[in-house]
Amino acid sequence: MAAPSPCVDICKIVQRTGHCRGCGRTVAEIRVWKMASDEEKEAILARLPERLRMMDQAEP
């Protein structure tokens, strides 16, 4: 079963981190998502929770 996209329709790249404010992916990860293998998608998904936590903690 293919991994679902983590997109939450809040598409804003945070310049300081290079990650999307909504899903946590980089622009490169967003671009390749549809063509990525299931393994690549799972690897991307595994990185997102920590990225999102870091962005939440950094916001005032």
BALOBA-1460 file (C-alpha; in Angstrom, 3 decimals):
// residues 60
<rec num="1" residu="m" x="0.000" y="0.000" z="0.000"/>
<rec num="2" residu="a" x="1.389" y="3.387" z="-0.988"/>
<rec num="3" residu="a" x="2.169" y="5.851" z="1.785"/>
<rec num="4" residu="p" x="-0.281" y="8.774" z="1.900"/>
<rec num="5" residu="s" x="1.042" y="12.248" z="1.227"/>
<rec num="6" residu="p" x="1.734" y="14.204" z="4.418"/>
<rec num="7" residu="c" x="0.483" y="17.428" z="2.763"/>
<rec num="8" residu="v" x="-1.984" y="19.356" z="4.935"/>
<rec num="9" residu="d" x="-2.512" y="22.256" z="2.469"/>
<rec num="10" residu="i" x="-0.405" y="24.694" z="4.490"/>
<rec num="11" residu="c" x="2.326" y="25.186" z="1.921"/>
<rec num="12" residu="k" x="4.895" y="27.642" z="3.223"/>
<rec num="13" residu="i" x="8.628" y="26.990" z="3.150"/>
<rec num="14" residu="v" x="10.329" y="28.333" z="6.281"/>
<rec num="15" residu="q" x="13.482" y="30.054" z="5.020"/>
<rec num="16" residu="r" x="15.462" y="29.361" z="8.201"/>
<rec num="17" residu="t" x="14.978" y="25.585" z="7.975"/>
<rec num="18" residu="g" x="14.048" y="24.927" z="4.352"/>
<rec num="19" residu="h" x="11.091" y="22.825" z="5.519"/>
<rec num="20" residu="c" x="7.402" y="23.255" z="4.734"/>
<rec num="21" residu="r" x="5.496" y="24.710" z="7.690"/>
<rec num="22" residu="g" x="2.567" y="22.377" z="7.045"/>
<rec num="23" residu="c" x="4.131" y="18.976" z="6.406"/>
<rec num="24" residu="g" x="7.817" y="19.366" z="7.259"/>
<rec num="25" residu="r" x="9.152" y="18.225" z="3.887"/>
<rec num="26" residu="t" x="11.858" y="20.005" z="1.909"/>
<rec num="27" residu="v" x="11.121" y="21.359" z="-1.572"/>
<rec num="28" residu="a" x="13.128" y="18.453" z="-3.021"/>
<rec num="29" residu="e" x="11.075" y="15.920" z="-1.044"/>
<rec num="30" residu="i" x="7.837" y="17.545" z="-2.193"/>
<rec num="31" residu="r" x="8.966" y="17.456" z="-5.829"/>
<rec num="32" residu="v" x="9.895" y="13.765" z="-5.825"/>
<rec num="33" residu="w" x="6.992" y="12.507" z="-3.691"/>
<rec num="34" residu="k" x="4.822" y="11.165" z="-6.534"/>
<rec num="35" residu="m" x="7.745" y="9.329" z="-8.135"/>
<rec num="36" residu="a" x="9.365" y="8.095" z="-4.899"/>
<rec num="37" residu="s" x="9.317" y="4.422" z="-4.007"/>
<rec num="38" residu="d" x="7.379" y="3.284" z="-0.958"/>
<rec num="39" residu="e" x="10.680" y="2.909" z="0.885"/>
<rec num="40" residu="e" x="11.706" y="6.475" z="0.035"/>
<rec num="41" residu="k" x="8.315" y="7.783" z="1.150"/>
<rec num="42" residu="e" x="8.568" y="5.915" z="4.440"/>
<rec num="43" residu="a" x="12.033" y="7.393" z="5.024"/>
<rec num="44" residu="i" x="10.714" y="10.895" z="4.380"/>
<rec num="45" residu="l" x="7.712" y="10.328" z="6.633"/>
<rec num="46" residu="a" x="9.986" y="9.100" z="9.429"/>
<rec num="47" residu="r" x="11.886" y="12.412" z="9.421"/>
<rec num="48" residu="l" x="8.837" y="14.676" z="9.571"/>
<rec num="49" residu="p" x="7.732" y="14.455" z="13.229"/>
<rec num="50" residu="e" x="11.095" y="15.690" z="14.525"/>
<rec num="51" residu="r" x="11.238" y="18.491" z="11.961"/>
<rec num="52" residu="l" x="7.751" y="19.667" z="12.868"/>
<rec num="53" residu="r" x="8.564" y="19.515" z="16.599"/>
<rec num="54" residu="m" x="11.677" y="21.603" z="16.053"/>
<rec num="55" residu="m" x="9.725" y="24.230" z="14.086"/>
<rec num="56" residu="d" x="7.009" y="24.362" z="16.771"/>
<rec num="57" residu="q" x="9.590" y="24.888" z="19.511"/>
<rec num="58" residu="a" x="11.377" y="27.636" z="17.555"/>
<rec num="59" residu="e" x="8.244" y="29.747" z="16.995"/>
<rec num="60" residu="p" x="7.561" y="32.504" z="19.525"/>
